[in-house]
Amino acid sequence: MNVKIIARVLGLLLVVEGLSMLVAMLVALLYQGPDVTSFLVSSLICIIPGLVIAFLTSKAPKNISKREGFVIVSLVWLVFSLFGSIPYVISGSIPDYTNAFFETMSGFTTTGSSILENIEELPHGILFWRSLTQWLGGMGIIVLSLSFMPIFGIGGMQLFAAEVPGPTPDKISPKIHQTARMLWLIYILFTTLETLLLWAGGMSLFDSVNHSLTTMATGGFGTKQDSIAHWDSAYIQYVIIFFMILAGTNFSLSYLVLKGKVSRLYKDEEFKYYIFFIVGFTIIIFSGLLITSTLGVEQAFRDSLFQVVSIITTTGFATADYVLWAPILTILIFALFFFGGSAGSTGGGIKIMRIVVLLKNSYYELRRIVHPNAVIPVRFNQHSVDSKTVNNVLAFFMFYMLVFFLSSIIFMLFEPDMATAMGAVATSLGNIGPGIGDVGPSQTFLSIHPLGKWFLSFLMMLGRLELFTVLVLFSPSFWKH
């Protein structure tokens, strides 16, 4: 294990985090907030140690092995959250470090669960920092850094593979840093476009920027305590719905569409299933709301569509409290906790591609039983899916559900209510934000036991890195030479 290269990458990324805090400090200066000094001090706490570590390891070998990639990526998300909590504590916005760490990990992993019950009272700099942590974590800290990592002479394919561990980690360009750069350019383009549309719809510029940052990250942090429900505007809600769908779409597919290859959109099987699930669940829940509530047709449709898109993309914004809906509708929303966005998107969860491969493999298994001598491969996007990928998907699904059930049992030590425990675990593992029970859309995680918050923070990181990147570190064979 090349400890020096691990330390060097972490040191350089710590500098990146410190510079990000300076951006938040500029926002604090712009609004003459009381948190300017907090960001300056926090930035120095990141930048100075980062530069020292980078200097001391300047002669470290440049090659990064697969094992080192797993260690670096896992540590980066932990280190970023540990240091990213500092502005909250110093400014007094979240004086308790456990709560500050929970909020920060929830930010960087784009989960969106919060302990805050006074969001509107926070300074502008702190609000912007919350949104920025999600935006940085949405596309990925490593993917961001790889766009300029060649400057430091560090190869990044192993880091990219470890942080983007989905079934198909797409590369737009043969060179990994060019892929990272193109992904971030698309990310910035969509964020800017949403900002302008929200601003045109009546949101303040500050609120527009913050909500665009967290929409494209599928994060869900907002600037108001009652989330998007604060704006009783169909226009604003439909704009956010559109960009949530965009954020949950494979960014490589978005790149191809922007390049003029529009036909790839309706030929892509994952995208078609993604839209199918959104439409299907929206119709069912819309019908249920018409039967069980007094909402008008348009309001019921908008609430249904918004909540379905918000949960399936793992964004976590809310315009209605689905916990107060008819129990069957709440159960349907909870089922969506286990879907997630497309592979190669900023969405969390199991991912649509894995869901489709699982369903197809189960169906084909029935056909194989009837025709034992027939060769019936699983096909996806008109290509056969090799058995290694199918096995990987099956293993991922098994581990995901196993972690969910075991974690729910463990979490009931901190939260005896079963619905709340399952909701908190599912939303943390899927990087969604709101849960069910006492952690629904209109509630916060403030009352959760401190140990429970650390446990959920670990699940957030586990879910963001799609289990294997973190779980492999607990395997004894990983550390054997």
Beta strands, then each sheet from edge to edge (+ up, - down):
strand 1: 379-380
strand 2: 383-384
sheet 1: 1+ 2-
end
